[in-house]
Amino acid sequence: MQDQAVSKKLDKNILWWKQQFSNCADIKMRPMCLGKNMNIRAFLSYIEVTGGKNMMEDSLLGKMLNRLNTMEDATLYEALKENGLGISDATPFAKMSEAASGMLTGDTILFVDGFDRALKIPDRGYPGMSLQETDSEKAIRGSNEGFGGSIKQNTALIRKRLRSVDLKVAECKCGRQTSTNVDLMYLNGIVRPEIVSEMQQRLNGFEIDGIGDSGVIEQLTETQWLSPFPQFQTTRRPDRVVMALLEGRGVLLADNSPEALIFPADYNSFIKTTDDYYTRWEIATFTRALRYVAAFLSMILPGLYLAMTNFHTQLLPTKLLLSFAAARQGVPFPGVVEVLLMELSFELLREAGVRLPGAMGNTIGIVGGLIIGQAAVDANIVSPMVVIVVAFTALCSFAIPNEDFATAFRLLKFAFIGLSAAFGFYGFLLGLLVLLIHLAQLESFGMPYLMPFVGADLNDYQDERDTLVRPPLQALPRRPFYANPKNRIRLRMKSRKGHRDAGS
């Protein structure tokens, strides 16, 4: 950021300020006049949600401005210079960059014509923990703050964590009748410009009556909408959004929606969580490997069970095969009917748990599953092994961090059940082949969906480090492939005896 000293000429300060905070719809700038004769020009700037509607009447800043409006010119400058109004937290800045940083902490900045200092005046600040807590994305470590329904508060929660003038907020309106505010956020210089341009083109590429949630925008801006895999990553966590912005990705926020859309997205990004980077690398690697295995099993386990028990029994140990046969004695239905009955029952219980309010919804999934499973086994409708397979499959799907991503595996599970029931292990392998071909050609904003498992050489194999294994942070000095190629280094370790520079 090009710096300059605060000038006595107000127009020069305003020009610098507007250049630095261009395309920032959440930064408010208000010209005004001060002094008894209202002949001293001034300029006020603040982040919208930190100022408040009643800023001029009730806040410390409002009272200060009212006092200044009763002073003569000479007295006014002296009061500003000597802090004659007795505002203990008012801070003068001699540099414009210092004033910008001061505003990004949540306070208000005042420039006065003829005064060579910028004053930071404390105000309401950023919204705090009372806003929202994330229920769908639990954190072991890190903040529990979550997005709410107000787009202004959501952008402020991101500003609170990312206090950089490079953070840009491009605002537009979607919906002929609703005129819903939509904010496109990105870090200038770190994001690839073509990604931002592509998102803006997609937003301009449709016209609709109204936007009730960001999910409408997600569906209208996806290019491969027949795919079950999401091409946007959704989150309600501000710290997850900040992490994505620092990686060089873009973020889309819609008013009245607590979900942020992160783009581009790839397979690996849906498996990772914020906790992976807040905890030690050993446990983060272990839990991430569990999620990869769980995602795979949640899709293939019922189909694999059918293929082995109905077609390829020679693959099973004799004792295990005899155990399966003994468990199925008296069951009147074929294996595929058993599996479908139990899978549909568990899906119904899951949906009922989502729709029921509060604690009742949490209880119905556990109690209902136990009661229905036990009753079905006692009535010889299904075998105990099928209940175990279906329950373990459901457990694996719960381990996937992103709900939209987990839904894709829940749907594909039924495709593998049908292929395995019809063609055995050959159908199972055919399903895997078709899935891999689809994932290989799937893209999100021009980025391969299987990155970095494909195209790892495009970033000197740096992205491959952060996949199945989460290495120590010192071994991750470069941003992922999403980022602008001119600005890939994100970590430089200061030289210490016995340590190398991680960013070199």
N, C-alpha and C positions, 0 to 999 in steps of 0.2 A: 504494500500500500504506500503510494507516494505521500510523503508527509510535508507539512508546512506549518509555520507558526500561526497562531491566531492573530489575525490582522485587525487593526482599528476600523478598516473599511468593511462594513457588513456585507456588501455585495460579493466581495472576494471570498469571504467565509461561506456564504450561501452557495456560491458556485462550486467550491470544493465539496461541500456537504452533499449537494445534489448529484455530483458525479460519483461519489463513493456509494451512495445509497440509491442509485438508479435501479429501477425494476424491483423495488422493495415496497410492495403495497402496504405492508404493515408498519412502515415507518412514517409517522405523521410529522409534517413541517408546517408551522403556523407563523406567518408574519404578523407583527403587531406594533403598536406605538406606545411609548411610555412617557412618563413625566407629567408634571402639572399641566403643561401646555400641549401635551400629546405630540411633541415634535421630535422625539428620539425614537428612531426605528430600532426594532428588536426582532429576533427570530427564535422560535421555540421548536424543539424537536424531541420526540419521544416515541417509544413503541406503543402502538395503539392500545393494547390491553392494559398496559401499565399506567396510562394516563387517567382513564375513567371519564365518564360523562360529566361529573360534577367537579372536575379538577379545578376550575376557576373559582368555585364558591367555597368548597369545604376543605381543600387540602392545604398543606403548608405552602406549596407553590402558589396557589390562588391568593392566599393571604399576603404573600411576599409581593406579588404583582400589584395587588391593590394598594399596598404601602408605597410602592415605587410610583404609582400614578398620582400620588399627592405631593411629590417632591419637586423642588426646583432642579434645573439641570446640573448645576455644580454639586448640589447635595446628593443627587442620585448617583453620580459617578463616584463620589467619595464613599457612599454607603456600599456600593458594589466592591470597591477596592479594599475597604477595611472591614467588610462583612458587618456593616453597621446595623443590619437588621437582626443580628444575633442568631443566625441559623447555624447551629453547631456543625451540621454535617455537610454544609455547602462547600464544594471543592472547586477552586479555580484551576483551569488547565491552560498552559501556554502553547501546547501543541494540539493541532486538529486531530491527530490520531488518538491522543489521550482522551479528548472529548468524545470521539466515536466509541472508544472502549467503555467510557463511563456510561454512555447511553445504553450500550448493550448489556450492562449489568441490571437494567430495569429502571434507571432513574431518568430525569429530564435534563436536557441541556439548553441553556439560555445564552444567546449571543446578543450583545448590545452594540449598536453603532457608536464608534468612538472609544470603545473599551477593548483592550487587547488581551482579554482573557475570556474563556468560555466557562460558565458556571454550571456545575452539576448540582441539581437540587433534588434531594430525596423525595420520592413519591410513593405510590402504592406498591411498586415492584411487581415481580412476576407472580402469577397465581401459584398457590402452594398445594400441599397434599390433599386438601379438602376437595379437589376436583373429582378425582376418579381413582379407583384401584382396578387393576387388570385381573379379571377372574379367569380368562381363557389362556393367559400366558403368565403362569406363576414364575416368580424369580426366587432362586435360592440366595443369590447375592445381587445387590444393585437396588435401585430405586423401585418403589411400588407405584409410583405415579403412572397414570394412564390417561389417554386422550378422552375428552368429553364430546359433547355435541356442538360446541362453539368452535368454529374454524379459527377465530382470533385467539382464543385461549390455547388452541393446539399449536399454532405457529409460535406463540410466546413460550410454550413449554420447550419447543425445539431451540428457540433463541436463548433460552435460559441455559442450555447445555452447550450451545455452539455459538460463542460470542465472537463472531467474525464478520467483518464487512463484506467478505466474499460470499456469504450466504445470501442468495437472491430469492425473492418471492415474486413470481409473476402471477398476477391475479386475472381471472377471466370469469365470465358468467355462462352457465349452461342451463338450458331449459327455457322455452318461450314463456311459459306461465309462471314458473317458480323463480327464475333468475337466481339460481343457486350459485353462491360464490365458490370458486374452485381455485386453489393455490397450487402452483407448480414451484417446488423448492429444489434448489441445487446449489452446489458450491462452485462458484465461478473459478475457472482455472484448473479444477480437479476433474469435473465432469467432462465427458466428451461432448462438444457442441452439437454434433449430429444427433445425439440421443435426445437432447432438449428440443431441437428443431422437429424431430420426428414426433415427439409427444404433442407439441403444439399443433402440428398438422393433423394429428388424429383427433384432437379436441375440436378442431375446426371442421372435421370431416363428417359430422353428424348434427342433426337438429331434432330435438325431442321436446315434448310438452313440459316434462319436469324431471328433476333428479332428486329422488328421495334418499339415496344413499350412494356412497362411492362404488358400491357393487354394480350399479347401472353403468357408470363410466367404465369400470373394468371390463364389462362384457362388450360395450360398444367400441372400445379401443383395442381389443384383442384381434389379431389378424388371423389366427388359427383357432377359431371358436368351436370347431368340432372336436378338438382335443380335450380329453378329460383332465389334463394337467394345466394348472393355472400358469399364466404368463406374467402375472403380477404377484408379488409377495405382500401379504396383508399383515398388519400389526397394529396393536393398540399401545405399544410402548414407545415413549419418546426416545429413550436411550437406544432402542433398536433402530429408530429412524436416523438418529445422529450417526450411529455406526455405519449405516448404509450411505449417508451423505459423504462421510469421510472416505468411503471406498470408491467414490466417484459415481454413485448412482443417483437417480432422481427420485423425488417423492411427490405424490399427488394427495392433496387434502381436499375434502368436500365439506361444505357447511352442513351441520346437522348429522354428521357421521363421525363416529369415533374411530373408524378404520382408516389407516394410512395405506396408500398403495405405493410399493417400492418397485422400481424398474431400473434396468433389466433384471430378470430373475433366472436362476438356473437350478438344476436338481440339487446341487450341494448347498445352496443358500437356504433351502427349505429344511434341511436337516440340522443346520447350525442354530444355536441359540446364543443369546447375550451372555448367559452363564458360562459358556465355553471360554470366554475371554476374561471373565472375572475370577475364575478359579485356577488352580494349578494345572499345568498341562497334562499331568498323568491321569487325573480323574476326568478331565475334560475329554481326553482321547478315549478313555474307557466308555464313558456314557455316549459319546458320539458313535463309536463302533456299535454299541447296543442299538442305537436308533437306526443305523443302516440295516442291521440284521432284522430288526423289528419291522421296518418298512417292507423288506423283501418277503418275510414270512406272512405278514398280514395280507399279502396278495396271492401267494402260491400255496399256502399250507393246506386248505381244504381240497383244492384240486390235486395236489400231490398225494394226499391221502387216498382219494378216489382212484387215481391212476395205479397206485401200488396195490391196493386191496382188491380191485376189480379186474386188473389186466396183468400186472407184473408182480405176482406174489413171490416169484423166485428171488426178488431183490430183498425180501424181508427175512430175518432169521426165523428158523422154524418155531422156536418157542414163542416169539412175538406173534407170528401168524396164527398159531393155535390159540393164543390169548384173544386175538381179534375175533376168531371164529366162535369161540365160546361166549364172548360178549354179545355177539349178534344172534345167538340162538333165541328163537321166539319172536324176533323182530319181523313184522309182516312186509316191510317196505324195502326196496333196493337201496343201496348206499347213497345214490345221488338224491333220492327223495328225503332220506334222513338228513343229509347235510343241508339241503335247501330249506327244509322245515325249521331246523335250528338256526340257520343263518338269518332267515326272514324274521324269526322270533326275536333274535338279539337285535336286529336292526329296528324292529318295532319298539322294543324296550328302550333303545337308545333315543329314538324319536320322541317317545312318550316322556322320557326323563328330561329332554330339552324343553318340551312344551309345558310341563307341570311346573308350578311356581316353587321357588325356594328349596327348603330341605326335602320336601316331598319328591321333587325331581331327582335329587341325589339318591334318595332311598329306593325309588322304584326300580332303578337299574340293577342294584345289588340284590335286593330282596326278590324282585321279580325274576331275575336270572336264576337264582338258587331254587326258587319254588318251581318254576316251569321246567328247568333242567331235571330236577329230582323227580318231579311228577311224571315227566316223559319217560325217564328210565324205568320207574316203577311200573308204568303201564305197558312196558315193552314196545313203545312207539319208536324209540331210538335207542341205540346202544350207548353205554357209558363212554366209549372211546370217541364217538362223534361229539358228545358234549365237551369232552376235554379239548378236542381239536378246535371246535368252534369258539370255546371260551378263550383258549390261548391265542387264537387269531384276533379276537376282539381286544385282548390285552395288548397285543403287538400294535394294533392300530392306534390305541390310546397313547403309545409312546412317541408317535410322530408329532413334532412340535407344532406344525401348522395345520389347522383344521381343513383348509381348502385342499392342501396337498394330500392329507389323509383320505379325503373323500375320493380322490382319484383311485387310490388303492382299494377302497371299499367297493367301487364299481367294477374295477378290473378283476376283483376276486370272483365275481359271478361269471365273467367270461372264461376264466381258467377252470371253474367248476364245470361249465358246459363242454369245453374242449376236452378236458380230462375224462369226463364221463362218456364222451362219444368215441374218442380215439386213444385213450390211455396216455402213456408217456409220450407218444408221438404228438398227440394234441397239445400236451403240456409244453413240449419243446417248440412247437409251432407258435404257440401263444407268446413265449419268450422272444422268439425271433421277430415276430410282428411288432412287439412292444419295443424292442431295441431299435428296429428300423424307424419306428415312429419318433422315438426320442432323439435319434441321430439327426433327423431332418427338422426337428422342432427348433424354433428360434424365438427369442424374446428381444425385440428391438435390435435385431441384427446380430445378437450374441447367441452362440450355440447353447442349447439347453443342457447339454452334457459337459459343458466347460466346468472344470479343467480336465476331465477325463479324455476329452478330445481337444486338439489344438493347444496342448500345454506348452508347446515350443514357442507360441506367439508371445509369451511373457517369460521366456527363458526358464520354463518349468517352475517358476516361483509359486504359481497358484496350486500346483500339485501338492505342495507341502501342507496346505491347509484343507485337507479333504477327510479321509478316514482317520488320519492322525492330526491332532492339533498340537503342533510343536511349541516349544517355548516362544514367548513373544519376541525375544531377541532374534529368533530365526525367521521372523516375518517382517523384514524391513520395507517391502514393496507393497504398494496397493495392488488389488486384483486387476484383471484384464479390463474390467469396466472403465477404469480411470483413464484420464487423458495420458497418452504416452509421454508427453513432455513433463508430467508431474507424477511420477510413480513412487518416488521415495517418500515414505511416511514415518520412518523411524531411523534416527541416527544415534547410536550409543556414543557418549562422550568417551574419549580415549582414556582407558585405565590400564594400569600395569597388568599384563596377562590377558587382556581382552582386546578383541578386534572390533573395529567400527562396523556395526551391523548394516549400516546403509551404504557401505563402500562396495 
